[in-house]
């Protein structure tokens, strides 16, 4: 079950995920999935569930900052997000090439 994120927590998670994906992009690392993003955030001391990460990634995709391939496990009905990548708009947010989005906190 997903936790109830406060608006402040959601803004911070959006920023951290964008920075994580930007760092991965800059080193030309392989694309992550939702589980790897959750583990990376947990290693940074964020108390976050896979469901929280999926929700935030979907929100970032709605804002056109990331894209991914969704998959659904028909047995568990869980949505998996694979091949997560930062878009040019997402890089612009991290690099502050455009007006910053108030929904994203770095």
C-alpha positions, 0 to 999 in steps of 0.5 A, a space after each residue: 500500500 502506498 504511503 500518503 506523501 505530503 506535498 513537500 515530500 512529493 516535491 522533494 522526491 520529484 527533485 531527487 528522482 530527476 537528479 538521480 536520472 540526470 546523473 545516470 544520463 551524464 555517465 551514460 549508465 543503463 536505464 533504471 526501473 522503478 525498483 532500482 529508483 526506490 533502492 537508490 532513494 532508500 540508500 539516500 535515507 528516503 522512506 519511500 515505497 515502490 508504490 510511492 516511486 511509481 506514483 512520482 514517476 507517473 507524475 513526472 511523466 505527466 509533466 514530460 520530465 521522464 519517460 518509461 515503459 510500463 508493464 503490468 503483471 497480470 497475476 499481481 496486478 502491479 505496474 512495473 516501470 522499466 527503461 526510465 529515462 530523463 527527457 530534455 525537459 527534465 534535464 532542463 529542470 535539473 540544470 536550471 535552463 528554464 524557469 524552475 517548476 514549483 512542483 519540483 524541489 532540489 
